[in-house]
Amino acid sequence: MDISFSDAQKKLDQVTAEMIELIRKYDLDAATPFDVIAVARAKISDRDDYIRFLELSLEGRIYGEYADALNRKMAEQTAGDAGSGTTH
């Protein structure tokens, strides 16, 4: 299944919006990215919200890395096309 850069970015935006809702709801205030899970574990009182927080964390990571990889691939193709004098 191929997902376009635009689709990956839209999904990442959706994940981010839902994650922000949980961050605000539970006042998650981790000092560093390494503290996020520990703070969430301590502050999120609803088990389903905690599981969703973990899911969103994973989804955000997956879509973010996918979008970065696509972006790098597009940049490499553009650089290769510029170097060979071809255009699409």
SULPEZI-V355855 format. One record per helix or strand of 3 or more residues. SS is the DSSP state (a for helix, b for strand). FROM is the first residue (numbers start at 1). TO is the last residue. If there is no record, write none. Layout:
BEGIN
((SS FROM TO) (SS FROM TO))
END
This chain:
BEGIN
((a 5 25) (a 33 43) (a 47 84))
END
